[in-house]
């Protein structure tokens, strides 16, 4: 359902939710090392910690996605979801920038910096408009 008072913002949350479920949440939760290889990470010989952290982050991505889809029909009733999204987006931008500056991540992760920055900015603008 689309929020009739805020249709563009509602569509934005639905699209983000579906894209993050398919592209990040489920792959990281169910097959974190395969997901990491798609993004050109070098896989360690002892992968237990990588699998654990990948699944943890996949779970968080799924939780955020569910929050976006629950908020989409009634944005004004779920402002906290937008606040959490702004905080997560800002932190993801910082983490990816840090990794790029330290040269400790594949180029695919560095390429995500503008995406996280843009998603954070768009979400902030939506939040301010409500």
C-alpha positions in Angstrom: 0.0 0.0 0.0 1.2 3.5 -0.8 0.8 6.4 1.6 -1.6 8.8 -0.3 -0.2 11.8 1.6 3.4 11.0 0.6 3.4 8.7 -2.5 7.0 9.4 -3.6 8.4 8.8 -0.2 6.3 5.7 0.2 7.5 4.3 -3.1 11.1 5.1 -2.1 10.7 3.0 1.1 9.1 0.1 -0.8 11.9 0.1 -3.4 14.6 0.3 -0.8 13.1 -2.5 1.1 12.8 -4.9 -1.8 16.3 -4.0 -3.2 18.0 -4.4 0.2 16.2 -7.7 0.9 17.2 -9.1 -2.5 20.7 -7.6 -2.8 22.0 -7.5 0.7 19.8 -9.0 3.5 19.0 -12.5 2.2 22.3 -13.2 0.4 24.3 -12.1 3.4 22.1 -14.0 5.9 22.0 -17.2 3.8 25.3 -17.3 2.0 27.6 -14.6 3.3 30.8 -16.0 1.7 29.3 -16.3 -1.7 28.0 -12.7 -1.3 31.5 -11.6 -0.3 33.0 -13.2 -3.4 30.5 -11.4 -5.6 31.8 -8.2 -4.2 35.4 -9.3 -4.7 36.4 -9.8 -1.1 39.4 -12.1 -0.4 38.1 -15.0 1.7 40.0 -16.1 4.7 41.1 -19.6 5.3 39.3 -19.6 8.7 35.9 -18.2 7.6 33.8 -18.8 10.8 34.1 -15.1 11.9 33.3 -13.8 8.4 30.3 -16.0 8.2 29.1 -14.9 11.6 29.5 -11.2 10.9 28.0 -11.6 7.4 24.9 -13.2 8.8 24.6 -10.6 11.5 24.7 -7.8 9.0 22.3 -9.7 6.7 19.9 -9.9 9.7 20.2 -6.1 10.3 19.6 -5.4 6.6 16.5 -7.6 6.6 15.2 -5.8 9.8 15.7 -2.4 8.2 14.0 -3.6 5.0 11.0 -4.8 6.9 10.9 -1.5 8.8 10.9 0.4 5.5 8.1 -1.7 4.0 6.0 -1.3 7.2 6.6 2.4 7.2 5.8 2.9 3.6 2.0 3.0 3.9 2.0 5.5 6.8 5.3 7.5 7.0 4.2 10.0 9.6 3.3 7.1 12.0 6.8 5.6 11.6 9.3 8.5 11.7 11.7 6.5 13.8 12.3 4.2 10.8 13.5 7.2 8.9 15.7 8.3 11.8 17.3 4.9 12.0 17.8 4.9 8.2 19.6 8.2 8.4 21.9 7.1 11.1 22.6 3.7 9.4 23.2 5.4 6.1 25.6 8.0 7.6 27.5 5.3 9.4 27.7 3.1 6.3 29.0 6.1 4.3 31.7 6.7 7.0 32.7 3.0 7.2 33.0 2.7 3.5 35.0 5.9 3.2 37.3 4.7 6.0 37.8 1.4 4.2 38.6 3.2 0.9 41.1 5.6 2.5 42.8 2.7 4.3 42.8 0.7 1.0 41.3 -2.3 2.9 38.3 -3.1 0.8 37.6 -4.1 -2.8 36.6 -1.4 -5.4 33.0 -2.6 -5.3 32.7 -1.5 -1.7 34.3 1.9 -2.5 31.8 2.3 -5.3 29.0 2.1 -2.7 30.0 5.3 -1.0 28.0 7.6 -3.3 25.0 5.2 -3.0 25.0 5.3 0.8 25.5 9.1 0.8 22.7 9.6 -1.7 20.3 7.3 0.2 21.1 9.1 3.4 20.5 12.5 1.9 17.2 11.5 0.2 16.0 9.9 3.4 17.0 13.0 5.4 15.1 15.3 2.9 12.0 13.0 3.1 12.2 13.1 6.9 12.5 16.9 6.9 9.5 17.2 4.6 7.1 15.3 6.9 
